């Protein structure tokens, strides 16, 4: 029997096989732009709050729409919100919050926006190959154990990018290196099927 928190969708809870997001684990929600990744994460925030729990949201993209979150059932006044300047700062805040044992759910939006300090402070043409992957790898190694100990769920929102020059196979990849794939218990791919227009 796995301790879980509902996703906010009965169908998704069933599809996950255990009835929701397992506590103490890392969840990766990934997909193309505007496919509903943040919506999926905000539903989880609303569910945690409904059960009297505390959720934290690290808005590295500086794009959280408070009105939209409220429309999905999120109590914005009770949501711990952080808008970090660098990837290091965002991941340190994440680690501190989980370590405190005071939160039940942590959302990081998004991996692509966790830009390393060296890249922000560097010159435009500088090469920063592998910096973000290294940063993620170090952070996740630490975070995985702490999440397990405290029973906190971490949802990492990630984008899809296209690898250049791929002739065969899937050219799509997710930023942040391989560590997130390795440490994630659940990887949810979100795609938009069709747009609902007024009058249809």
N, C-alpha and C positions, 0 to 999 in steps of 0.2 A: 504493500500500500504506500503510494507516493503522496506526500503532502503537496497540494497544488493551490494555485489561485486561478479562478476562472478567467478566460480570455475576454469575456463579455459576449461571446458568441457560442451558443450551444453546439452548432455544427463544428466549429473549430475545436472546442473542448473535446468532442467525440473523436475528431480526426487526429488529435494529438495522442489519443490512446490512453492517457492517464487522467483526463478530465480537466486539463488546463495546463498552465505553466508550472513546471516542478520548482519547488522552493529550493533556494541555495544554488541555483544553476544559472548559466549564461544562455541567453536566447539571442539569436541574430535574426533580425527582420530586414530582409533586403529586397530590392526591386528597382525598376526604373523610376525616373522623376515623376512626381504626381501620381503615384500608383496606390497610395493609401497607407504607406508605412507608418507615418506619424499617427494616423487615425487608429491603426491597430494598437499602437503603444498607448495612446490616450485612453482607449477602452480599458486596457489593463490598469491604468492609473485610477480610473473611475471605480473599477471593481475592488481594488485594494482599499480605497477610501470608504466604499460602501460597507466594507467589513470592519471599519474602524482602524485600518492600518495607515501608515504614513508612506507617501511616495515622494521621491526626489527626481527632478528633471534637469539634466545638464544640457542646456540649449546652446551647443557650440555653433550652431548655424544662425543664432539670433533671429529665429523665425517663428517662435511659438506664438500662435494667435490665441490670446486668452478667451476671446468671445467664442471661438470655435471649440476650444477645450471645454468651456462651460456648457455649450450646446450638447456635448457628448456625455455630460454628467460629471465632469471634473470640478471639484471644489478648488478653485484657483487660489483662494485665500489660505488654504491648508497645504498647498503644494510647495515643496521646497524647490526654489528655482535658482539656477546658477547660469551665468553667461560668461564663461571663461575667455581669457584673451589668447591663451595658447593651448596646445594639446597637452603639454605637461601639467599645466594648471588644472585643466578639466579632469584629467585622470587622477591627480593628487586629491582633488575635491571628492571625486568618486570613491577613492580608497578611504579617505577620512570618514565619509558618510557611512559607508558599509561597516568600517571598523567600529563605529560608535554603537552599532547594534540597534540604533533608533529608527531605522527605516526598513520597510518591507519590500519596497520596489525601487529600483534605480533605472531611469531611462537615459541613455546617452544618444543625443541626436545632433550630429551623426558622426560616424567614424571618419568620413572624408573631411569633415570640418575640424578634426583634431589635428591642426597643423602644428608641427614642432616649432619651438621657439627659434631655432637656428634658421628655419626657412622664413619666418616672419621678419626676423632682424637682418637677414642676409640681403645681398644685392639681387636684382631681378634675374640675371642670367646664371646665377650660381647653381651648381648641381647638388641636389640633396637626395640622391638615390638611396632608398632603403631606410631613411631616417624614421619615417612614420611607422614602417613595419617593425623596426627595432623598438621604438617607443611602445607600440601596442603589445609586442611580445613580452617586454619587461613588466608592463602594467598588468596584463592578464595573468601572468604567472603568480603575481602577488594576490590579485583580486579573486582568482578562482578559489583559493584556500579560505579566504576571509568570507566569501559568499557562502561557502559550504558550512562554515562554522556558525554564521549568524542566521542562516536560512533566508537570506535576502535574494531576491531575483534581480538580475541585471538584464535589461533589454538594450541591445546595441542596434541602432538603426544604421543601415549601410546602403550605399548606392550601387548601381551596376555601371561599370565602365566597359568600353570595348578595347580589347588589346589590338594594337596596330600590327598589321602584317600576318594575321592568322589566316591561313588558306583552308585548313581542314579543322573540323571540330568546332566547339563553341568559342567564339571570340569574346564572350562576356566574362568579366571578372569583377571581383569586389575589392575596393581599396583596403589598405591596412595590413597587407601581408597575409601569411597563412595561419597566424596564431589564433585569430578569431574563429576560423573554421575548426581548428583543432580543439579549442576549449568550449565551443558551443554544444550544449546538449540538444537544443532544438534550433533548426535553421528554417525560417519561414520565408518562402519566396512570395512576394505580393505583386500581382499584375492587374492592370485595369483591363476589363474585358470590353466594355462599351460605355459611352457617355449617355446619361439620361438627359434629354433636352426637354425644355418646357413645351407642353402641348403634344407630347407623344405618349 
